[in-house]
Amino acid sequence: MNKVNLQVTSKGWELTVTIDDKEYTEIGKMNRPGSATHEGVDFEFIEEIPDDLYDALNSFFPFEIADALMELGGNENE
């Protein structure tokens, strides 16, 4: 099954893409409002991910949500 899972908190996000039962995960960690670092895979270099899916994944959507939650004073225990 092909799918995308996204979990976002004020501390960052985890974006996992499953293509043909192989998982690829990007982790974003918020440093402060407006600033994040990335760990894990770079979806651009995963040949199994088609260009149209990569384009959708390559947005600022997870960062913008985490940033908004951080500015709300997200729970430090997340």
C-alpha positions as CSV (number, residue, x, y, z in Angstrom):
1,M,0.0,0.0,0.0
2,N,1.3,3.5,-0.9
3,K,0.6,6.2,1.8
4,V,1.9,9.3,3.5
5,N,1.7,9.8,7.3
6,L,2.3,13.2,8.9
7,Q,2.5,13.9,12.6
8,V,3.1,17.5,13.7
9,T,3.7,19.0,17.2
10,S,5.2,22.2,18.4
11,K,8.5,20.4,18.5
12,G,8.5,19.5,14.9
13,W,7.2,16.9,12.5
14,E,7.7,13.4,11.2
15,L,6.7,12.7,7.6
16,T,6.7,9.1,6.5
17,V,6.2,8.0,2.9
18,T,5.5,4.4,2.1
19,I,5.9,3.3,-1.5
20,D,5.7,-0.4,-2.4
21,D,6.1,-1.4,1.3
22,K,9.3,0.7,1.6
23,E,9.3,3.5,4.2
24,Y,11.1,6.8,3.9
25,T,11.0,9.3,6.8
26,E,11.9,12.9,7.1
27,I,12.1,14.5,10.6
28,G,11.9,18.2,11.2
29,K,12.9,19.6,14.6
30,M,11.9,23.2,15.5
31,N,14.7,25.2,17.0
32,R,12.7,28.3,17.6
33,P,9.8,30.0,15.8
34,G,10.8,30.4,12.2
35,S,13.7,27.9,12.3
36,A,13.9,24.1,11.9
37,T,16.5,21.5,11.1
38,H,15.9,18.3,9.1
39,E,17.0,14.7,9.6
40,G,16.3,11.5,7.8
41,V,15.9,11.1,4.0
42,D,15.8,13.8,1.4
43,F,12.8,12.8,-0.7
44,E,14.3,14.4,-3.8
45,F,16.9,11.6,-4.0
46,I,14.4,8.7,-3.6
47,E,13.9,7.3,-7.1
48,E,10.7,5.4,-6.0
49,I,9.0,8.7,-5.3
50,P,7.4,10.1,-8.4
51,D,7.9,13.7,-9.3
52,D,4.3,14.8,-8.6
53,L,4.4,13.2,-5.1
54,Y,7.8,14.8,-4.5
55,D,6.4,18.2,-5.5
56,A,3.5,17.8,-2.9
57,L,5.9,16.6,-0.2
58,N,8.3,19.5,-0.9
59,S,6.0,22.1,0.6
60,F,6.3,24.2,3.8
61,F,3.0,22.7,5.1
62,P,4.5,20.7,8.1
63,F,6.9,23.5,9.0
64,E,4.1,26.1,9.0
65,I,1.9,24.0,11.3
66,A,4.8,23.3,13.7
67,D,5.7,27.0,13.7
68,A,2.1,28.0,14.4
69,L,1.9,25.5,17.2
70,M,5.2,26.6,18.7
71,E,4.1,30.3,18.6
72,L,0.9,29.2,20.5
73,G,3.2,28.0,23.3
74,G,2.9,24.3,22.5
75,N,3.1,21.7,25.3
76,E,6.8,21.2,26.2
77,N,6.0,17.6,27.1
78,E,5.0,16.6,23.6
